[in-house]
Amino acid sequence: MSSFNKEQEQAIMTRGKTILVSAPAGSGKTRILVERMRRLIEGDRYEIDNFLVLTFTDAAGKEMKQRLSLQLHEDLADPSIDQETKAHIERQLLKLPQSYMTTFDSFCKVLLEKYGYLVGVMPGFEVNASPELIQSTVLDQCFHKWVVNPQFQDYCRRHNLKNNFDDLKKTLINYNSSTGSYVNFQETLQEFYQTYYHIDDFSSSPIFSLLVRSYKDAFEDALSNYNTLENYCSKENFESFFTGNEKKVSIAESLSTYLMSHVDAFKHPLTYDTFCSLLKDKPASSVNMAWKEMGIEKDDQRRKRFENLKKAVMAPINGLKELIWIEDLHEFEELLNLSFQDIQFLLGNGGLLESFQFAYREEKKRLNQLDFHDLEEYATKLLSDDLPVLQTINASLKEIMLDEYQDTNQIQENLVLKLAGQAHDHKGLQVVPMFMVGDMKQSIYRFRQADPRIFKEKFDSYVPYELATDQDQFIRIDLKHNYRSEKAVLDSINYIFDCIMDNEIGGLEYFNDPNALLRYDYVVKKRSLEELSLIHDYDSEVMIGFSEKTKDYTKSELEAHMIASKIIKMHEEDGYAFKDFAILMRNTTDFITYKKIFENYGIPANITLSKGLFDSNEALSLIALLKALINPYDDIAMTSVLHNNFVFSHFDENELLALRDQSEQPESLYEDVKKAGTYKSVLFIDTFENLRKIALTSSPYETLIAILEASRYQDFVSSLINGEQRSSNIDTLVELARSSNEYRYLEDFVDFVDSGVQKSPGKIASDESNAVEFMTIHKSKGLQFKVVFLSNMQHKFNTTDETSYILMDQANGIASKYRQFRETDEFGNVLVEYENPYRNLIGKAIHKEAVDEEMRILYVALTRAEKKLIMTGIIDDEKRLIDLAAKVQANESDPNRPSNNTVIFNNHLRKVNCFFDWIMMALMRHPDVENDLKHFIPSITPNLDLRRTGFSKLNNEETALARFHLEIQSLADITSTMPQKHALDAIDQYHKVQDYYNYVYPYQDKERSIAVTTLQALADEEGFEHLENQSSKREEALSLGTLVHNVLYYCPFDQTDFTSLINRLQDEGMFTDEEYQLICQYQPHLDDFRNSAVYQLIAESTFFKEKPFRYFNGEQVINGIFDIVFIHDDDVYVLDYKTDHITSTNSYKKLQDKHRIQLETYKEILTKQFHKPVKGYVYYLETNQMIEV
């Protein structure tokens, strides 16, 4: 851009006002900030230290300084500028490096370095970016003190159901972080209590307002579902659905009358009594469907479809009643007060959080350290009225500028308002104009406590520039043009968001706000719409693959192959370089899968991750060696070192067993190796002892360097598959040791690594100059790429925020479930958990905020594309698209849609859990996609018969070049293009590391190691009779067995029911859709297990789940996993779960024989471990039958 458009000039030149600039993606906001500073310096003679410019990343601050410096240097070379101005510019350039053009954290740090002594911050403090180790240590000390407190004991008995404080520790650390964004959390907590827990008249309480809103939404959703049902019945000519008789009305009349009357009632003010009476209403009794007369049998798919749609009608209302129905107001108020007592004990004045924060603060004082929350907290204290700092800084400023203002939190906003003299208590301060730039549609940092309401409140209240008068001091300027992307890309994004975003879903208007649209600047770009319409190179594309529920590939693998083939084609045919492509995903889960597959296509790739370094195998191996150097008598660490692929170790299982002293009182493994006397053991001890000497006298960094030289481990991992990433991880670990000055001793460094801190893995760079970029959408913010693949569209949204025991929301308060012990006749004193309707209402509000943010995340992803946008996803089959099309068609007649809002889909349709549904519902309206869908899926045609006049306004100048090409690939289509390189790669990898695999095992008649279940299977083959009627679906059985074992691994063996557990695991992404359906179908067997005597016995025991073992039986190494071992009344039990299909014809003895070898092996191993007899059982979940072996 060589010049500025009208709105940009307004933003640059307006003076003496506080200005909010709403700057959509690609509108040049950084350029405007820099140009405004330049003109204020040169034209208005501002000094550089009259500015306070705050950003959220160091990179953004440095970029602004660099741009301003470059611009000012160019102006110095301009012969038309007078000498006085040049001298002024030169002075500003000298002061630029020390200017307040930085992040919030850095600005607060500078303030505290200058004035911190005024609030008790000592000079020379360090900022601890990873305080997890200190927090954990302090909490351990706190627990030691708290554990003698009866109130703490009572709280833990009811809430801390494990044998440790790990969950409570995590809770307190999380709340320490999240409450740090509040200006004064204790005041906020008391405001919550006064607002939500003091109820004089429930009908006028904010909880009742939340309750009514939730039910209003539920009835509207039910009405939308009814409309889908009605449309289906019309298309199928189910006349009996619409026909009643003299005694009963039709199903259609019964449901529609009931729902529409209630939707209308919820539009008017309600009292609690009226509300209750409404919920007691039921649809009128109706006639049954005349299936027999219509000749439709019970197993007819049309009838099943009808029943599913009919069941879905009332589902939103019925589901809500289970969560938030308040039967007795008195009991509800009592529940509120009891639950708040627990909240107060945990988070309130004098509570556990405050006690921890005090101890943590004292420890930081002792170490002279601050964390990032301290920077803003102490800086806020510095700006109090009774100290001179605020007056001094305020007097020096003429303008405060904030970049990415939509990401501001409450404490940051409070700090800036104080400095600007715009806080409500700004006594004696000048009012400093503020210049805030941001885009509400790009507010995606809720997990960092960013509060987009701050931006939105100003957006809604500030006067638009066009309407402002001289008296208006708070102005909003809307930038209207995007200079990043081609018009075809912008119009495609507009088309999608016109259909799906508004205040209800997304948090702000799009189609109804002309300033929200992405516009192309024909003047600056010097191209007309007519010219652009002839170009199809930038048309958007959608690629959908059908997995057909294959077990041969995961959906991620199929999608990776599909995208890789597309990239190769565009690289070869369209001339795109690999560096032109970016693949954006919601999270990093599938990055490594994609990279491995891309390697088979010869596609270089860079991957950017934000955590996971300490979970990598190579980091774990080196950390185990560091632990062994610190304490060689740590047998776990020593076993890892001996077994690992270091050139001085690499002992296999049989060598380790040969080393092990088999006496009744064996020594440590370290002593055994020293006594062994073999060539290999002597070599190991010599190298290990030399490394120990280095470790005792050197820094962690120097120790790691010595380890890598002695072990050649980095050479080894570099030669493995994905070796670049592995080697880069080692480099990152070494660099972390070098830069961690506060951990000068090896033991401190290892404790730091073990503290739970997360660090980014090394940067994977296949070729820095020409590689495809893999990035999360959050990481991509602020960047741009020629071609963007939005991948993994079918990935479900993360909803874990709404499942916590305590839920807190700035706009809706705080609430928790409640637990108390209750005496029962059958079970004695039991712990009972009560659902709190208020908590569940907050959960619904949090869910809405999360969905709103997901839509903004989608916007960020799509707006990264410069030239081409490609959206991809893998679904099971065509049924999902057919069902979605039916809902899109029903939307056209939805009674919830206002007559003047025919472009935006109804709320219920947009309440989805993935990007796929949002994007595809919008694109099903587009003629290009409609034709493509009909081509690929002919059976979808009736559902795509849409009344296009209803959304004719969707076709406008800002969507004129929205053109989409849809491609659907079957499983065979995807697999047919896969390169056949896997075998060669494996051979190549083997030759690279063959030195590590040249050991010849001396015993050829037995396997080196064998699974205990394989031993049992071999015995079955040799002599045991197979069970009758076992399932022939072996793959399905194995898949089910894995799923069941996963669920039981996470089972806490407390009052948690399997429905809640399975749903939580599903929310956390544990299952695919088909796996979720499979485990839900199997759940009745798990419920039977939960009600069994053995479940209760385990719950009352000390238990260990999924513990792996290796055992030498004199001939070979046996490995396996104990499903669960538990100790009750000093007796030891081992239980193995079985999902095998058995029938009553299988005798008890036959079942004993089937598992005898496996269980006898388990018992033998555990008997040697516990030195007492062990009882072994097999539990058949399908028949609720336990077999003692």
PAMI-263614 format. One record per residue (C-alpha): x, y, z; residue in three letters. Coordinates in steps of 0.1 Angstrom, whole numbers, plus 2048, in hexadecimal, padded with zeros to 3 digits. Example, Ala and Ser with C-alpha at 12.3 -4.5 7.8 and 13.67 -1.06 7.14 Angstrom:
BEGIN
87B7D384EAla8897F5847Ser
***
This chain:
BEGIN
800800800Met80E8227F6Ser7F4837807Ser7D9835822Phe7B483281DAsn79A84A82DLys79583684CGlu7BA830851Gln7C085584EGlu7A585C868Gln7B7845880Ala7D9855879Ile7CE87987BMet7B387C895Thr7C188F8B3Arg7B68958D7Gly79E8778D9Lys79E8558E7Thr79A83E8C9Ile79181A8C4Leu79B80D8A2Val7887EE897Ser7A27DF880Ala7977BE86EPro7B17A5862Ala7CA7B3849Gly7BF7D784DSer7E27E4854Gly7DF7ED879Lys8047EB881Thr80B802864Arg7F181B871Ile80081A894Leu823821887Val81783D870Glu80384D88BArg82284E8A2Met83785B885Arg81F87887EArg81B8808A3Leu8418828A6Ile848896886Glu8288AA883Gly81E8AF8A8Asp8418AE8B6Arg83A8928CETyr8588838E0Glu85C85E8DDIle85985B903Asp83686C901Asn82984B8F4Phe82082B907Leu81B8108ECVal8107EE8FALeu80F7CD8E7Thr80A7A98F1Phe82979A8E1Thr84D7A48E1Asp84E79E8BBAla8327B88B6Ala8447D28CBGly8657CD8B9Lys8547CE897Glu8447F08A0Met8667FE8ABLys8767F188CGln85C7FF875Arg85C821887Leu882822886Ser88381A861Leu868835859Gln87A85086ELeu89B84885DHis88B84B83BGlu87D86D845Asp89F878850Leu8AB87282CAla88F88781EAsp89E8A8812Pro87C8BA815Ser87C8B783BIle88A8D584EAsp8A78D3866Gln8938D8885Glu87D8BB87DThr89C8A6874Lys8AC8AE896Ala88C8A48A7His88A883895Ile8AE87C89DGlu8A78818C2Arg88A8698C1Gln89F84F8AFLeu8B88508CBLeu89D84B8E5Lys88A8318D1Leu89C8128E0Pro89181C903Gln86E8278FASer84F81890ATyr8468038EBMet8447E18FAThr82E7C6909Thr8187CB928Phe8307B493BAsp84F7C6931Ser8417E8939Phe8367DC95BCys8597CE961Lys8697EF958Val852801970Leu85B7E998CLeu8807EB984Glu87E811989Lys8648149A5Tyr85E7F19B2Gly86E7F99D4Tyr84F80E9DBLeu8397EF9DCVal8527D79EBGly8627CA9CBVal8887C89D1Met8A17D39B6Pro8B17B89A1Gly8927A29A0Phe88F786986Glu86F77E973Val869759975Asn85774E955Ala85172B962Ser84872C987Pro83770A988Glu8536FA99CLeu8527159B7Ile82C7149B8Gln82D6EF9BCSer8476F09D8Thr83470C9EBVal8136F89E8Leu8246D99F6Asp82E6EEA14Gln80B6FDA17Cys7FB6DAA16Phe8126D0A33His8046ECA48Lys7E06EAA3CTrp7DC6C4A41Val7D86C9A67Val7BB6E1A62Asn79A6D0A68Pro7896E6A4EGln7A36DCA34Phe79E6B8A3EGln7796BBA39Asp77D6CCA17Tyr7966B2A0BCys780695A16Arg7646A3A00Arg7786B09E3His79B6A09E2Asn79267C9DBLeu7B46709D1Lys7D16669E7Asn7E56859DFAsn7E06AB9DBPhe7E96AC9B6Asp7C66B79AAAsp7C26D19C6Leu7E56DE9BELys7DC6E1999Lys7BC6F39A3Thr7CD70D9B9Leu7E871499FIle7CE718984Asn7BA730999Tyr7D97439A2Asn7DE74997DSer7BA750973Ser7B2768990Thr7D177C988Gly7BF78E96CSer7A679E984Tyr7AE7C0993Val7A37B39B5Asn7967909B5Phe78A7909D9Gln7747AE9D2Glu76779C9B3Thr76077D9C7Leu74C7919E0Gln7397A29C4Glu7307809B6Phe7237769D8Tyr70E7969DCGln7007939B9Thr6F976E9B6Tyr6F67609D9Tyr6E177A9EBHis6BF7729DDIle6A17879E9Asp68A7819CCAsp6957649B5Phe680772998Ser695791997Ser6B777F99DSer6D277C982Pro6D1756987Ile6AD75697DPhe6B576B95ESer6CF751954Leu6B673595ALeu69B746944Val6B474D928Arg6C0729928Ser69D71C926Tyr69473590BLys6B17298F7Asp6A77058FDAla68370A8F1Phe69071C8D2Glu6A87008CBAsp68B6E78CFAla6766FB8B7Leu6926FA89DSer6956D58A2Asn66F6D289DTyr6726E587DAsn68C6CC870Thr6746B0879Leu6576C1868Glu66B6C6848Asn6756A2848Tyr65269684CCys6476AD82FSer66169F818Lys65967B821Glu63368281EAsn62D675842Phe609682842Glu601672864Ser61A68A874Phe6036A686APhe5E1695870Thr5CE692890Gly5AC684899Asn58E68E8AEGlu59E6848CELys5C368E8C9Lys5D66A88B6Val5F169F89DSer61669C8A8Ile61D6BB894Ala6036D08A5Glu60C6C38C7Ser6316CB8C5Leu62E6EB8B1Ser6136FA8C7Thr6266F18E7Tyr6476FE8DBLeu63B71E8CAMet6267288E8Ser643723900His65C7368E9Val6437538E8Asp63F75190EAla664754914Phe665774901Lys65378591DHis65D78C941Pro65776F958Leu65576997DThr66374998CTyr64073B992Asp63574296EThr656732962Phe650713976Cys62D70F969Ser63A712945Leu6526F694BLeu6376DF959Lys6246E2938Asp6266C5920Lys61D6C18FCPro5F96B68F6Ala5F26928F2Ser5F46898CDSer5EC66C8B5Val6076538ACAsn61765088BMet604639873Ala623625869Trp610605861Lys5F861884BGlu615628839Met625606834Gly645610847Ile6545F585CGlu6665FA87DLys6895F686FAsp68360E852Asp69E629851Gln68364484CArg67263A86CArg69263987FLys69B65B871Arg67966887CPhe67D65A89FGlu69F66A8A3Asn69368C897Leu67468B8AELys68A6818CCLys6A169F8C4Ala6836B88C6Val6806B78ECMet6A46AE8F3Ala6B06D28F9Pro6956D7914Ile6986B5924Asn6BE6B8925Gly6BC6DA936Leu6A46CD951Lys6BF6B495CGlu6D86D0960Leu6C86EF96DIle6A56E797ATrp69E6F799CIle6836E39AEGlu6846F49D0Asp6907189D4Leu6987139F9His6AE6F59F2Glu6BE7079D5Phe6C87259EBGlu6D570DA05Glu6EA6FC9EBLeu6F771E9DFLeu702728A02Asn712706A0ALeu7257059E9Ser7317299EDPhe740720A0FGln7577089FDAsp75F7229E2Ile76773B9FEGln77E721A0FPhe79071A9EFLeu79173D9DFLeu7857579F8Gly79576DA12Asn7AB758A28Gly7A4739A12Gly7BC720A03Leu7C47359E4Leu7CC7549F8Glu7E1740A11Ser7F47319F4Phe7F97529E3Gln807761A03Phe820745A07Ala8297469E2Tyr82E76C9E4Arg845767A02Glu85A74D9EFGlu85D7649D1Lys8687809E8Lys8837699F7Arg88F7609D4Leu88A7849C8Asn8747789ABGln85478299BLeu83D770983Asp82A77F966Phe80A78597BHis820798995Asp82B7B097BLeu8087BD974Glu7FD7BB998Glu81A7CE9A7Tyr8197E798AAla7F57EE992Thr7FF7F49B7Lys81980C9ABLeu7FE82199ALeu7EA8279BASer7E184A9C3Asp7F884C9E2Asp8188469CDLeu82885F9B5Pro82D847998Val80B84B987Leu80D871988Gln830870979Thr82885895CIle807867954Asn81788A951Ala83187D939Ser81886D921Leu80587C903Lys7F785C8F4Glu7F38388FFIle7F081E8E2Met7E57FB8E6Leu7E97E08CBAsp7D27C18CAGlu7BB7D28E3Tyr7A17B68E1Gln7BA7A08F5Asp7BB7B7914Thr7B17AA936Asn7A17BC953Gln7C17C4966Ile7D37D0947Gln7B57E693EGlu7B57F4962Asn7DA7FC960Leu7D780E93EVal7B9823949Leu7CC82E968Lys7EA839953Leu7D384C93BAla7C085E957Gly7A084D94BGln799837969Ala77A84197DHis79184F999Asp7A9863984His7AF88099CLys7C789B991Gly7D3888972Leu7D389494EGln7BD880936Val7D586F91EVal7C48658FCPro7C48408F6Met7C88308D3Phe7BC80C8D4Met7BE7F58B6Val7AF7D28B4Gly7957BC8A5Asp77A7AB8BAMet77778F8A0Lys79B7858A9Gln7977838CESer7A375F8D4Ile7B67608F5Tyr79B75990EArg7B173E91EPhe7C975A927Arg7AC76D938Gln7A978691BAla78879791FAsp7797A08FDPro75C7B290FArg7757CF915Ile7787D58F0Phe7547CF8E8Lys7487E7902Glu75C8038F2Lys7527F78CFPhe72D7FA8D8Asp73081B8EBSer74A8308D9Tyr73C8478BEVal74483E89APro75B85788ATyr741861870Glu72886B88BLeu74087B8A4Ala74089F8ADThr75C8B48BCAsp74D8AE8DFGln7508888DBAsp77087C8ECGln76C8578E6Phe76D84E8C1Ile76B82D8ADArg77B82A88BIle77380B876Asp78E80185DLeu77C7F1840Lys7957E2828His7AB7C3829Asn7CC7C6816Tyr7D97A381EArg7C378C809Ser7B57897E6Glu7917937E2Lys78676F7DBAla7947657FDVal78378380FLeu76277C7FEAsp763758808Ser76976182CIle74D77A82BAsn73576081CTyr73B748838Ile73A761854Phe71B773847Asp70975284CCys71674886EIle721765884Met70D77E899Asp70A7898BDAsn6F97698C7Glu7137518B8Ile7357618B5Gly73077F8CCGly72D79A8B2Leu71B7A3892Glu72979C870Tyr70F79D855Phe6FB7B7867Asn71A7CD86DAsp7277DC84CPro7487E585DAsn74F7C0866Ala7517B5842Leu7737AF832Leu7767C7815Arg78E7C97F7Tyr79D7EA7EEAsp7997EE7C9Tyr7AA8107C8Val7C98067DAVal7CB7E47C9Lys7C47F47A7Lys7AD7D879CArg7887D8794Ser76E7BE79DLeu76A7B6779Glu78F7AD775Glu78F799795Leu77078578BSer78377676ELeu79E767785Ile796745794His7B973D7A3Asp7AE7497C5Tyr78D7377C8Asp7897267EASer7887017ECGlu7796E7804Val7876C4806Met7736A9819Ile77E68581DGly769668828Phe77B651841Ser75F63683CGlu76862C860Lys78861B855Thr79F60D870Lys7BD60D859Asp7C263385BTyr7B964E874Thr7A566C867Lys7C468186DSer7D966B857Glu7BF66B83BLeu7BD69183CGlu7E369583CAla7E567F81CHis7C969380CMet7DA6B4814Ile7FD6A880AAla7F069D7E8Ser7E06BF7E3Lys8006D27ECIle8146BD7D4Ile7FB6C47B9Lys7FB6EA7BFMet8216EA7C2His8266D87A1Glu8096E778DGlu80470A79BAsp8287127A5Gly8237177CATyr8427137E0Ala83E6FE7FFPhe84371C815Lys82472B806Asp80E712819Phe80271383DAla7EE6F884DIle7DA70586ALeu7CA6F0885Met7B86F58A5Arg7D26E38B9Asn7F36D18B5Thr7E76AD8BAThr7EC6A2895Asp80A6B688CPhe82369A88EIle80C68287BThr80969B85FTyr82F6A185ELys83767C85CLys81E67883FIle82B69782EPhe84E68882FGlu84266C819Asn8376857FFTyr859697801Gly8486B680FIle85E6CA828Pro84C6D8846Ala8516EF864Asn83D6E9883Ile83770289FThr82D6F48C1Leu8277058E2Ser82D6E88FALys8376C48FCGly85D6C58FFLeu85F6B191FPhe847697912Asp85D68E8F5Ser87066C8F8Asn89167C8F2Glu88C69690EAla87F67B925Leu89E66591ESer8B7681925Leu8A468C945Ile8A5668951Ala8CA66994DLeu8CD68A960Leu8B967A97CLys8D065C97DAla8EE67397FLeu8DF68599DIle8D56649AEAsn8E364499EPro8CF6309B7Tyr8AF63B9A6Asp8A7619996Asp88C62797FIle8A3641970Ala8C062996FMet8AA60E95DThr8A1629942Ser8C663293EVal8D260F93ALeu8B7605922His8B962590DAsn8CB62A8ECAsn8EB63A8FAPhe90B62C8EBVal91762490EPhe8F7611919Ser8DC601903His8D75E2919Phe8BA5CD90EAsp8A25BC925Glu8B559C92AAsn8D65AE930Glu8C55C394BLeu8B75A495BLeu8D959395AAla8E85B296BLeu8CE5B2986Arg8D75A29A7Asp8BE5869ADGln8C35839D3Ser8A75889EBGlu8B55AA9F4Gln8C15B99D4Pro8D65D89D2Glu8CF5F59BCSer8D25F1996Leu8EF609997Tyr9025F29AFGlu8F95D399AAsp9085E397AVal9285EC98DLys92C5C8999Lys9245B8977Ala9475BA969Gly93D5B5945Thr94D5CA92ATyr92D5DD923Lys9265E4948Ser9495F094EVal946608930Leu92561593DPhe93261B961Ile95262D954Asp93D64493EThr922649958Phe93B651975Glu94C66A95FAsn92B67B957Leu92367C97CArg94368F983Lys93A6A8969Ile9176AB976Ala9236B299ALeu93A6CE98FThr9296DD970Ser9096EF966Ser8EB6DC958Pro8F46E9936Tyr9186DD937Glu90C6BB944Thr8F46B7927Leu90F6C090EIle9266A591EAla90968B91DIle9036918F8Leu92868E8EFGlu92B66E903Ala90B65E8F8Ser9086678D4Arg8E36688DCTyr8DB6868C6Gln8EA6748A8Asp8D46568AFPhe8B36698B2Val8BC67D893Ser8BC65E87FSer89A65388ALeu87965B87AIle87167F881Asn89568388BGly8966A9884Glu87C6AF89EGln88D6988B7Arg8AF6A88B3Ser89F6CB8B5Ser88F6C18D6Asn8B16B88E4Ile8BF6D98D8Asp8A16EB8E9Thr8A76D890ALeu8CC6E1909Val8C4705902Glu8AB70691FLeu8C76F9936Ala8DE714929Arg8C673092ESer8B772694FSer8CF739965Asn8B9734984Glu8BF70F983Tyr8E470D986Arg8E56EB996Tyr8DA6CB984Leu8C26C099FGlu8B06E299DAsp8AE6E0977Phe89F6BD979Val8866C8993Asp87C6E597CPhe8766CC95FVal8626B6976Asp84C6D3983Ser8336D0967Gly83F6EE954Val8386ED92EGln8526F7914Lys8506F88EFSer8616DC8DBPro87D6E68C3Gly8736F68A3Lys86F6DC888Ile87F6E9868Ala8826D384ASer88E6F1836Asp88A713845Glu889724823Ser86F70E813Asn8586F9829Ala8336F6830Val829706851Glu8156F386BPhe806709885Met7EA70C89EThr7D1727895Ile7DB73A8B5His7FF73A8AALys7F6746887Ser7E5766894Lys7F6784884Gly806770868Leu7FD76A844Gln80374F82APhe7FC74C805Lys7E872C809Val7D7722829Val7C96FF830Phe7B070084DLeu7B46DC856Ser7A26C486EAsn7816D786BMet76F6BA87BGln7836BD89CHis76B6C48B9Lys76D6E38CEPhe77D6E18F0Asn7626E490BThr7776DB92AThr7736FF938Asp74E6F8940Glu7546D7952Thr7696E2970Ser75B6DC993Tyr75C702999Ile75271897CLeu75973D97BMet74F757961Asp75577C964Gln732784957Ala71F769969Asn73076398BGly73E74499BIle72E7239A7Ala7376FF9AESer7286DE9B4Lys7246D39D8Tyr72F6B49EBArg7266A7A0DGln725687A20Phe703678A26Arg6FA65AA3BGlu6E763FA29Thr6D861EA35Asp6E6609A18Glu709617A15Phe71062AA35Gly72164CA33Asn724654A0EVal7316739FCLeu7166839E7Val71C69C9CBGlu7006B59C3Tyr6FD6C69A2Glu6F96EC9A5Asn6E16FB98BPro6F371D98ETyr71470C986Arg7056FC967Asn6F671D95CLeu71972C95EIle72570E94AGly70D71692ELys71973A92EAla73D72E92CIle734716910His7257338FCLys744748902Glu75A72B8F6Ala7457268D7Val74674B8D0Asp76C74A8D2Glu76E72B8BCGlu75C73F8A1Met77675B8A5Arg7927418A3Ile783736882Leu78375A876Tyr7A875D87FVal7B073D86CAla79F74684CLeu7AD76A84BThr7D175D84BArg7CD755826Ala7DB76D80BGlu7D375B7EBLys7C173B7F1Lys7AC72B80DLeu7A870580FIle7926F582AMet7966D0831Thr7866B5847Gly78069084AIle75E682854Ile75065F855Asp739660837Asp71F674823Glu70567083FLys71368E852Arg7106A5834Leu6ED69882CIle6E169F84FAsp6F06C1850Leu6E06CA82FAla6BE6C083DAla6C46D985ALys6CF6F4842Val6AF6EF82EGln6996EF84DAla6AA710857Asn69872183BGlu67771C84CSer68271E870Asp669732884Pro68574089BAsn69475487FArg68977887DPro67C78285CSer69679D857Asn6B378585EAsn6B276A843Thr6D876983CVal6E475E85FIle6DB73A868Phe6C5734887Asn6D67328A8Asn6D070D8ADHis6E070388CLeu6FF717895Arg7037068B7Lys71C6ED8AAVal73D6DE8B7Asn7556E189ACys75F6F887DPhe7536DE864Phe72E6E486AAsp73170A86BTrp74370B84AIle72F6F1838Met70D6FF842Met717720833Ala725711813Leu7076FB80DMet6F571B803Arg7107227E8His7077177C5Pro72A70A7BFAsp72A6F47DDVal7056EA7D8Glu70E6DC7B5Asn72D6CB7C2Asp71A6BA7DELeu6FF6AE7C6Lys71B6A07B0His72D68D7CBPhe70E6847E0Ile6EF6817CAPro6D96777E7Ser6DF6997F8Ile6CC6AB7DBThr6A96AE7ECPro6B96BE80BAsn6C96D97F6Leu6A96E77E8Asp6AC7097F9Leu6977287F5Arg6B373F7E9Arg69E75E7EAThr69F75A810Gly6C4762811Phe6C87767F2Ser6DA792806Lys6F677A80ALeu6FF7827E6Asn70F7A57E7Asn72E7B77DCGlu7427AA7FAGlu73A7867F1Thr73B78A7CBAla75B7757C6Leu75275B7E1Ala75873C7CCArg75D7197DAPhe7676F87CCHis75E6D97E0Leu7706B87DCGlu7656997EEIle77D67C7EFGln7746587F9Ser78B64280DLeu7966327EDAla79D6547DDAsp7B465E7F9Ile7C763D7FCThr7CC63A7D7Ser7E36587D7Thr7F964E7F5Met81D64A7ECPro82D6277F1Gln84B632805Lys846624827His85A604824Ala878615814Leu87862F830Asp87861484BAla89560283AIle8A8623837Asp8A262B85BGln8AE609866Tyr8CF60C853His8D562E863Lys8D4620886Val8DF5FC880Gln8FC600898Asp8E36028B4Tyr8D25E28A9Tyr8F05CA8A4Asn8EC5B68C4Tyr8E55918BDVal8CF5808D6Tyr8DE55E8E0Pro8BD54B8E5Tyr8AA5458C5Gln88E52F8D2Asp87C54A8E6Lys87256E8E0Glu8875888F2Arg867594903Ser84358A901Ile82259990DAla811585928Val7F1585913Thr8055758F7Thr81055990ELeu7EC553916Gln7E25538F1Ala7FE53B8E9Leu7F2523904Ala7CE5268F6Asp7DC51C8D4Glu7EE4FE8E2Glu7D34EF8F7Gly7B7504905Phe7955038F5Glu7885238E5His7695338F4Leu74952E8E1Glu73754B8D1Asn7545648D4Gln7505828BESer75E57F89BSer7635A4898Lys7875A38A5Arg7905C789BGlu7715D58ABGlu7775C18CBAla79B5CE8CDLeu7905F18C8Ser7745EE8E2Leu78D5DE8FAGly7A45FB8F7Thr7886148FCLeu77B60391BVal79E60092AHis7A3626923Asn78362F935Val78B618952Leu7AE628954Tyr79E64A95ATyr78363C972Cys78964B994Pro77662F9A6Phe7616489B9Asp73E6559B5Gln744660991Thr72C64F97AAsp738642958Phe72165A945Thr733678953Ser75566894FLeu74F65E92AIle741680922Asn75F691932Arg77867C91FLeu7646838FFGln7666A9906Asp78B6A690BGlu78F6968E8Gly7966728F5Met77E6628DCPhe7766648B7Thr7516668AFAsp74F6418A7Glu7626388C7Glu74B64D8DCTyr72D63B8CDGln73D61A8D3Leu7466218F8Ile72362F8FECys71360F8F1Gln72A5FC909Tyr723612927Gln7075FC937Pro7225E293DHis7385FC94ELeu71A607963Asp7155E396EAsp73A5E2978Phe73660298CArg71A5F399FAsn72D5D39A6Ser73C5C99C7Ala7605C89B9Val75C5ED9AETyr7535F69D1Gln7705E29DFLeu7885F49C7Ile77A6169D2Ala78260E9F6Glu7A56029EDSer7C760F9E4Thr7C96089BEPhe7E160B9A1Phe7D460C97ELys7E560295DGlu8075FB96BLys8205EC952Pro8395D195BPhe8565BD94EArg85F59C95ETyr879581957Phe86B55E95EAsn88C54C959Gly888547934Glu87C568925Gln87058B92DVal84B58E932Ile83B5B092FAsn8175BC935Gly8015D4947Ile7EC5CE966Phe7C95DC960Asp7C55E3985Ile7D65D89A5Val7C65E19C6Phe7CD5DC9EBIle7B15D8A04His7B55CEA29Asp7D95C4A21Asp7CE5ABA06Asp7DB5B09E2Val7C55AB9C4Tyr7CB5AD99FVal7AD5B1987Leu7AD5AF961Asp7905BD94DTyr7835AA930Lys76B5B6915Thr76A594904Asp7475898F8His73E56A90CIle71D558912Thr70E54292DSer71B52391BThr73E52C927Asn74451A947Ser75652A965Tyr772511963Lys77751793ELys77A53C945Leu793535960Gln7A8520949Asp7A753A92ELys7B8554944His7CC53E95BArg7EF54494DIle7E956994BGln7DC56D96ELeu7F555497DGlu81156996EThr80258997CTyr80057899FLys82456B99DGlu83158E995Ile81D5A09AFLeu8245869CAThr84A58D9C6Lys8425B29C8Gln82C5B19E7Phe83A5929F7His8175849FELys7FD56F9EBPro7E95829D0Val7C557C9C5Lys7BF57D9A0Gly79E58498ETyr79158996BVal77259F968Tyr75C59A949Tyr74C5BC944Leu7325B092BGlu723596942Thr72B5A7963Asn73D58796EGln75D584983Met773565980Ile78D55D99BGlu7AC54C98DVal
***
